[in-house]
C-alpha cells in the first residue's frame, strides 16, 4: 500500500506535536505529503432564547482565535525540515472527530496520524476521545501516538 498523503490533526498540544513528529518521519520515508488540520469547534448557541445574540466582542474573540490558529498552522508548516516533504494546512470548523473523518475522505488521505492523551478509567468514560472516534470512523488506517512515553522515534 502506497502512502501518498498523511493527515495530521493538530490542536497545538504536546500530544499533537508529538504525532506531527512521527508523521514527518513517515513522510520522509514514504515521500508522502503532510496535511495539517486544525478543527475549530464553534460555540453552540442553539439552546439560548431567540433574544440572546453573541456580543460583538465574542465575535472578535472567535475571529482572533481563527487567525491565531492559521498563524500556528503556517508556523508548523515552516518548521517542517526541508527534506523533500510537501506540507500544507487546513482550518475547519465543526465537531473535531467528525470533521477529521470527513476531511480525510475528501482529501483522499492514506493515513491519519493523531495524538492521544492516553486517558483511562473515569476520565476516558466521561470525556471520550477524539482519536478513538477517528479510529472507529475513518476510511483509512489511523496511527495513534500517545502524548507520553519513550522520547523520540
N, C-alpha and C positions, 0 to 999 in steps of 0.2 A: 504494500500500500504506500503510495506516494503522499508525502505531507507537503502541500504547496502553500497552505495558509493556516496560520495559528492565531486563534482569538485569545486574547488575554484580558479578561475583565479586571479593572483596577479600581480601587477606592482610595488609593494612596496610603493605605495602611502598610505596616511592615510585612504582613502576610501576603498582600497582593504584590508588593515589590519583590518579595522572595519568589513568588510564582513567575514574575516577569524575568527574573534572573534565569530560572530554569528554561523558560520559553526562548530567551535569547540564545542560550546554548543549543537548544534543539534546532533553532532556525539556522545557526551557523552550520550545524551538522547535516541539515537536510536541504538548505537553500530556500527554506520557506519564507514567505512574507509574514511579518507580525502585524496584527491588527489589535491596537489597544482600544479598550472600550470602557468608558465611564458611564454608568447609568444613574441619572439624576432622578430621584424619587420625588415627584411633585407633591405638594401638600393637598390633601383632600378636604374640601370644604362642603361636600355634599350633605353632611349631617347638620349643617347650620341652617338657620332660618333664611328666608329669601332677603331679609333686610340686612344680613351680615355680608359685607364685602371686604375683601382684603384691603388693607390700607396701602396708600402709595409707597410708604416706607417698606412694607413687606414685599411689594413688587420689586423695589430697588434691591433689597437684600437677595431675593431669588435671582435677579439678573446678575448681581455681583458674584453669587455662588457659581453660576454657569460660566461666567467669564474666568474666574479663578480655576475652575475645572479644565477649561480649554487651555489655559496657560500651563497648568501642571502636565496635561497630556503632551503639549508641544515640548515641554522640558524633558519629559521621559523619552520622547522620540529622539531628541537631540543627544541624550545620554547613552543611547544605544551605540556601542562601539562600531566603528566603520569597518566591518569585516564582511562586507557584501550582503548585509541584511537590509531588506526593504522594510520600512516601518511606516505605518500610518495610524491615525487615530480617529475615533468617532465619539461623539457625545450623544446620548439617547435619554429619553425620559420615559418613565413608567416603572412598573414593578420589576426589580432587578432580575430575578431568575427568568421571568417570562421574556423580558427584552433580550437578555443574553441568548436564550434559546432561539428567539425569532431572528436576531441578527446573525447568529451562527449559520442558520439555514439560508438567510438572504444573501450573505456574503460567501456562501459555499465553502465554509471553513472545513478543514480536515481534522482539526484537533482543537479542543479548548483546554487551556492551562489556567487553572483557577486556584487561588489561595483559600485556605480554610483555617478557621480558628481552632479547630480540634476540640470544640466543646463536647462535654459528655453529661450524662445524668440529667438533672432537672433543668439546667441551663439549656441543653440541647432540646429537651422536650418543649420548653416554653418559647424559646427563641427560634427554633428551627435552623435551617441552614440554606443559604442561597446555593452554595456549592452542591449540597445534597440534591436539591431540586433540579439543578442543571444536569447533574449526573443522570437523574431519572428521566428527564425530558429531552435531552439533546439527541440529535440525529447522528452525531459523530462521537468518537471516543473523547473522554474527558479525563485529564490528568489533574488530580488534586494535590496541592502542595501545602503541607502543614506549615503554619507560621513559626512553629518552634521545632527544634530538632537539631541534628548534627549540622554544623555550618558548612556552607559551600556545596559544590557539586562534586 
